[in-house]
Amino acid sequence: MHGSRKRIGTRGALVLAALSLSLLGAAGASARDGHGSDDGTPAAQTRGHDQEQEAARQDGRPLFTSAFTPSLPTDPAVHGVAAGGVPWVLDNGSVQLKTDGRIRVELEGLVIPVVHGTFPAGTARPVTTVSASLYCAPDGSAAIATTSSVPISESGDAEVEDTIAVPSTCLVPVVLVHPNGNGGAYIAVSGGWRSS
């Protein structure tokens, strides 16, 4: 009699374990079948998140923000675009791209620190305008969009404010600053840093 109770108890535990696994599997399936998310978030919350993302896209919330690093002639090409032929330094520079396509580039003190040709050290000349282009992976791909050109002061200050087409997906975004409308060269690149 004792032995039969022990067998029943063991069988009962096995049945309970099997039922528990079945219920867990069913719960996981319902979370992935459109009635919720993998993390158990109810469908209404998942739809709400999608609607928030769409609203963010329409409202022009920040999508990409980065500082700039000035270029050196020895820097590698980025997306097939060569670094400028002289060294550049930069006091401060940033880019912000919003979900509605508005882009703002601010540059302060982007100048050539050495004498070059007839120009003294510490001036942006002969560059008189700059534009900015957005690139996405893979490396070597063409620019997604390029802003209009704006003036840059002799002391290297410029502000670009424009609206560009924003792709739905952009892996490894990079923004290049071009001199004098020359899309084949860059004088500053988003991201990165250079220790002095």
Sequence and secondary structure as in RCSB ss.txt:
>XXXX:A:sequence
MHGSRKRIGTRGALVLAALSLSLLGAAGASARDGHGSDDGTPAAQTRGHDQEQEAARQDGRPLFTSAFTPSLPTD
PAVHGVAAGGVPWVLDNGSVQLKTDGRIRVELEGLVIPVVHGTFPAGTARPVTTVSASLYCAPDGSAAIATTSSV
PISESGDAEVEDTIAVPSTCLVPVVLVHPNGNGGAYIAVSGGWRSS
>XXXX:A:secstr
 HHHHHHHHHHHHHHHHHHHHHHHHHHHHHHHTTSB TT  BHHHHHHHHHHHHHHHHHT EEEEEEEEE  TTS
  BTTBEE SS  B SEEEEEEETTSEEEEEEES BB S BTTB TTB TT  EEEEEEE SSTT   SEE   E
E  TTS EEEEEE    S  SS EEEEEETT TTEESEEES     
